[in-house]
């Protein structure tokens, strides 16, 4: 790696880490109720009393109902899009299996794509269905994190906040302002944003148009990742310049990283937030360096205007965060790069991960870590003053087992069914990697793809949609349940046997737990794909 490579990596890490504290402090102030002028009318429309708090069961029901309504709305729009306005290309209605996959994908913040945006969806579908869900699914994930923070700080109470208040504050005061600013900057850089019909050049080439910039901003900031165009952020209308590329890469990790500081502020112990961020960086940076180093001499599938370094940084950021956007073809990466992108997703999307969902996933791993440490020394485990008992461990176990189960079962079904293997571009180990990557992406709410696997079949669409729903809800509901259980407990004073959860020892234990759980679940599958492919290269 050259000096230029190190400088580019340093600039990327330096900028987004410098924004952690100011943005994290602002988000903490939002959730502490210091900004309330713009949201009162929303509560009146919804018929919500912002002062009325909910138990974890009520919070879960409202959270689920919100997603069900979103799912049905998106499904309805996609299956009737030819009769809606803003469809200058006259795109037809989508069949149920395809619409179901897209709807579940965007409602669960996965944004897996089985379609080419410029050849399948109208502007109305892109805006009214997908862009709305980019905001809604991101806000719902951040709401759970805030509820979990309340559960940790509260003592002997049965409520963890109001879902509609958390959702509204996230959307109005965090996601909308940040998206507006980034959209304007991207438009200045050349990202298109219009409602024009497609343009046909004198040479016969058709240039797609559309309201791209507004969706690109929230797709990155909300760790959504669904591209407006088929080739995603490799498209010059979606990501035209090195500066737009840098800003979009930073946007991918900006909120997930800043939420660590927000969490520390909300629980009134900033050291805990820094410890969680440090854990993420300990895992993330080595994988980032491995990808960049491994792809240093491989320009296949990459844009010349970005080069190998920015392609590698993006690949690491988008698979560590639950984002899924790409500026290079991951199918063209060498086996080492493929292994790293797969493994970052297989860790459960807790290394930054989705906005909110990544951090509450890491907190669940922290609970498991203190439980393991407590068993080693023969003491009842504690996390942030709350005893970790049977209920919390059952919920945490469900949360970390559901995604691997979804990935491995989905992959097994696909490789055994003609429709599952029918869309393969390659066969042998690389073909298996393509299928494994697809279901790893769907099962961990990521959304990226190798690109060599045509997954638009009835089997993959329905199976993938079910997997995305189960994986999202199978982690989120246990997290809310843990929040409610912790809120009902008394705080235990710190004693000589208490394991400090903000020091280097705990950071290493937590990072080791995350990596070991991921390795135990997935190394056998990885050995059949990128590992054996790497040996075959030699």
VEXMI-926903 format. One line per field, with one value per residue (C-alpha): y, x, z. Coordinates in steps of 0.1 Angstrom, whole numbers, plus 5000, padded with zeros to 4 digits. Layout:
N
north: (Y  ...)
east: (X  ...)
up: (Z  ...)
This chain:
538
north: (5000  5034  5066  5079  5048  5054  5091  5083  5058  5083  5111  5089  5076  5110  5129  5105  5100  5138  5141  5114  5137  5168  5147  5123  5152  5167  5134  5129  5164  5154  5123  5141  5163  5196  5200  5199  5229  5210  5177  5187  5187  5153  5138  5155  5139  5105  5109  5102  5116  5123  5122  5086  5060  5023  4990  4969  4948  4979  4993  4961  4960  4996  4989  4958  4975  5004  4979  4959  4990  5001  4966  4966  5002  4995  4962  4980  5008  4984  4961  4991  5014  5017  5036  5061  5095  5102  5072  5087  5054  5035  5008  4979  4966  4942  4906  4897  4877  4905  4932  4912  4909  4946  4956  4934  4946  4983  4979  4960  4984  4957  4973  4942  4947  4920  4947  4975  5007  5026  4997  4986  5013  5045  5078  5075  5041  5052  5082  5072  5037  5033  5067  5069  5035  5046  5072  5050  5018  5038  5058  5026  5011  5042  5042  5008  5019  5048  5025  5002  5032  5041  5005  5006  5039  5035  5017  4995  5010  4992  5017  5024  5055  5061  5046  5073  5100  5083  5077  5113  5129  5107  5116  5153  5164  5140  5122  5149  5178  5157  5143  5177  5190  5160  5161  5197  5189  5159  5179  5205  5176  5165  5139  5143  5151  5156  5142  5143  5115  5095  5113  5096  5108  5113  5080  5061  5057  5062  5082  5075  5105  5108  5122  5104  5128  5129  5091  5088  5110  5090  5056  5064  5082  5057  5027  5017  5012  5007  5022  5044  5029  4993  4996  5016  5041  5032  5051  5086  5100  5087  5092  5114  5127  5117  5142  5128  5094  5105  5122  5091  5068  5090  5092  5054  5052  5087  5080  5045  5058  5089  5069  5053  5088  5094  5061  5072  5105  5089  5065  5092  5074  5085  5060  5032  5048  5052  5016  5003  5025  5013  4977  4984  5000  4972  4948  4972  4986  4953  4941  4975  4972  4936  4945  4975  4956  4925  4946  4970  4955  4944  4969  4945  4956  4990  5026  5043  5076  5060  5034  5004  5022  5039  5008  4988  5014  5015  4977  4975  5004  4991  4955  4965  4989  4975  4996  4975  5002  4995  5016  4985  4950  4927  4897  4908  4910  4885  4857  4876  4906  4884  4867  4900  4915  4882  4879  4915  4909  4875  4892  4901  4937  4949  4966  4999  4981  4997  5030  5020  4983  4979  4994  4976  4944  4952  4959  4924  4910  4930  4914  4880  4890  4900  4868  4847  4867  4863  4826  4825  4841  4826  4859  4870  4890  4927  4953  4990  4983  4958  4921  4899  4870  4842  4863  4886  4857  4839  4871  4877  4841  4844  4877  4863  4829  4841  4857  4828  4804  4825  4827  4790  4776  4800  4791  4754  4756  4777  4754  4724  4739  4745  4781  4787  4777  4788  4824  4816  4833  4810  4775  4757  4775  4810  4800  4789  4822  4841  4822  4825  4862  4868  4851  4865  4899  4893  4875  4903  4932  4944  4945  4943  4916  4900  4909  4876  4860  4867  4863  4874  4841  4831  4809  4835  4864  4847  4829  4860  4882  4858  4857  4895  4898  4870  4883  4919  4911  4882  4907  4938  4923  4906  4939  4957  4929  4933  4970  4964  4938  4960  4989  4969  4960  4979  4993  4972  4992  4987  4962  4946  4917  4940  4938  4973  4976  5006  4995  4978  4943  4944  4959  4930  4905  4920  4921  4885  4873  4890  4875  4840  4837  4847  4823  4794  4799  4806  4793  4759  4777  4801  4772  4760  4794  4821  4800  4771  4796  4814  4781  4773  4806  4795)
east: (5000  5013  5014  4985  4965  4972  4963  4929  4921  4932  4911  4880  4885  4895  4865  4837  4853  4856  4819  4810  4809  4791  4765  4761  4756  4729  4710  4712  4696  4669  4660  4662  4633  4652  4637  4599  4586  4581  4565  4533  4511  4523  4511  4478  4473  4483  4461  4492  4497  4535  4534  4520  4547  4544  4554  4578  4549  4530  4561  4566  4530  4531  4565  4552  4519  4539  4559  4529  4511  4543  4546  4511  4514  4546  4532  4500  4520  4543  4515  4495  4523  4512  4481  4500  4514  4551  4556  4569  4583  4550  4564  4540  4527  4550  4541  4533  4565  4587  4567  4567  4605  4610  4584  4599  4634  4627  4604  4631  4659  4676  4671  4681  4673  4661  4654  4671  4656  4657  4641  4615  4601  4583  4593  4562  4572  4607  4595  4562  4572  4609  4622  4594  4605  4641  4632  4606  4628  4658  4638  4623  4657  4669  4638  4646  4681  4667  4642  4670  4690  4660  4656  4692  4689  4654  4648  4618  4594  4573  4576  4604  4590  4566  4574  4556  4575  4609  4600  4589  4619  4643  4626  4619  4651  4678  4671  4653  4677  4708  4693  4683  4719  4735  4709  4718  4756  4751  4730  4759  4783  4761  4737  4704  4671  4642  4609  4618  4613  4644  4666  4676  4709  4716  4736  4705  4716  4689  4699  4677  4664  4646  4646  4679  4697  4669  4669  4707  4710  4687  4699  4734  4725  4698  4721  4695  4716  4690  4703  4682  4700  4708  4746  4740  4767  4789  4765  4778  4743  4742  4779  4796  4828  4855  4840  4805  4821  4838  4807  4786  4811  4812  4774  4772  4790  4782  4750  4759  4792  4777  4750  4777  4783  4745  4741  4768  4750  4716  4728  4749  4782  4800  4828  4804  4797  4834  4840  4814  4828  4863  4851  4836  4868  4890  4871  4864  4899  4917  4891  4892  4930  4927  4902  4922  4954  4939  4923  4953  4962  4927  4908  4882  4847  4858  4853  4885  4874  4874  4902  4909  4914  4880  4863  4879  4869  4834  4831  4843  4820  4789  4792  4801  4772  4739  4740  4744  4752  4782  4805  4823  4812  4819  4816  4849  4868  4895  4886  4902  4880  4850  4858  4861  4829  4810  4824  4817  4780  4781  4791  4755  4758  4769  4802  4784  4755  4723  4713  4702  4700  4738  4743  4715  4729  4763  4747  4731  4766  4779  4752  4764  4800  4793  4774  4803  4827  4804  4803  4841  4845  4813  4793  4759  4767  4759  4758  4756  4743  4716  4718  4717  4694  4676  4651  4678  4700  4671  4663  4699  4704  4674  4687  4722  4709  4681  4703  4727  4698  4681  4713  4722  4687  4681  4714  4708  4673  4686  4715  4691  4664  4666  4653  4680  4709  4692  4704  4741  4766  4794  4795  4818  4831  4824  4788  4783  4798  4773  4743  4758  4765  4729  4713  4739  4730  4692  4696  4716  4696  4725  4712  4744  4750  4778  4760  4767  4735  4702  4679  4646  4628  4597  4616  4643  4619  4595  4621  4643  4613  4604  4641  4643  4612  4622  4658  4647  4619  4638  4665  4644  4617  4641  4660  4628  4620  4654  4648  4616  4631  4660  4637  4619  4651  4668  4703  4731  4759  4794  4814  4848  4835  4819  4835  4842  4825  4844  4880  4904  4898  4861  4866  4888  4864  4835  4854  4865  4829  4816  4842  4841  4803  4805  4833  4816  4784  4798  4834  4822  4801  4829  4853  4832  4833  4860  4884  4887  4886  4917  4935  4927  4942  4975)
up: (5000  4990  5010  4990  5001  5038  5034  5018  5046  5073  5058  5057  5093  5106  5092  5103  5138  5143  5137  5164  5194  5180  5161  5190  5215  5192  5189  5227  5231  5206  5226  5259  5246  5241  5207  5206  5185  5153  5163  5183  5152  5142  5176  5171  5137  5150  5181  5203  5238  5239  5277  5278  5280  5271  5285  5264  5252  5241  5225  5206  5193  5181  5165  5147  5136  5121  5100  5089  5077  5059  5043  5030  5017  4997  4984  4972  4955  4937  4924  4911  4899  4862  4873  4894  4884  4877  4855  4822  4811  4816  4838  4845  4878  4896  4902  4939  4945  4933  4951  4983  4982  4976  5002  5030  5019  5024  5054  5073  5064  5043  5009  4990  4953  4929  4902  4882  4895  4862  4843  4868  4891  4884  4901  4923  4935  4942  4962  4978  4987  4989  5000  5027  5040  5040  5066  5085  5088  5100  5125  5139  5145  5163  5184  5198  5208  5228  5245  5255  5269  5290  5302  5315  5333  5349  5382  5390  5364  5338  5309  5284  5265  5237  5203  5183  5201  5195  5159  5153  5170  5150  5116  5122  5140  5128  5095  5076  5083  5076  5044  5032  5036  5020  4991  4983  4984  4961  4936  4935  4928  4898  4912  4893  4909  4885  4873  4836  4811  4800  4775  4742  4728  4691  4692  4704  4741  4767  4798  4828  4848  4881  4917  4927  4950  4976  4978  4978  5008  5031  5016  5030  5062  5072  5063  5038  5007  4979  4948  4926  4896  4889  4894  4926  4936  4908  4885  4875  4880  4916  4926  4900  4917  4942  4966  4964  4969  5001  5015  5008  5024  5055  5056  5057  5091  5104  5125  5136  5150  5166  5183  5205  5220  5221  5241  5265  5271  5275  5302  5318  5313  5282  5288  5279  5246  5238  5248  5223  5196  5204  5201  5166  5154  5167  5145  5116  5108  5103  5079  5061  5057  5045  5018  5006  5006  4989  4961  4956  4922  4911  4890  4877  4885  4898  4887  4875  4890  4925  4922  4943  4977  4977  4964  4993  5019  5006  5006  5042  5053  5036  5048  5084  5085  5074  5043  5012  4987  4964  4942  4929  4919  4949  4926  4910  4943  4950  4975  5004  4998  4993  5026  5045  5032  5039  5074  5083  5076  5093  5126  5129  5115  5150  5138  5133  5116  5108  5125  5159  5151  5150  5184  5202  5186  5200  5234  5233  5227  5256  5278  5266  5273  5309  5314  5302  5324  5354  5350  5348  5382  5398  5402  5390  5358  5358  5330  5338  5373  5362  5370  5339  5346  5328  5309  5295  5284  5267  5247  5239  5228  5204  5190  5181  5168  5145  5118  5114  5113  5086  5065  5067  5062  5033  5016  5021  5005  4976  4967  4967  4945  4907  4910  4937  4915  4882  4884  4890  4868  4881  4894  4919  4950  4935  4927  4962  4975  4953  4969  5004  5000  4989  5019  5043  5030  5034  5067  5083  5069  5047  5011  4991  4965  4945  4914  4897  4911  4894  4924  4908  4910  4928  4953  4961  4963  4987  5007  5009  5020  5048  5059  5060  5081  5106  5109  5116  5140  5156  5168  5174  5196  5220  5223  5233  5257  5273  5276  5295  5318  5327  5334  5360  5379  5407  5402  5418  5434  5419  5440  5440  5419  5393  5358  5345  5311  5299  5301  5276  5291  5284  5250  5240  5256  5237  5204  5209  5217  5185  5163  5179  5176  5140  5133  5150  5130  5096  5091  5077  5051  5043  5038  5009  4992  4994  5015  4991  4962  4977  4979  4943  4933  4948)
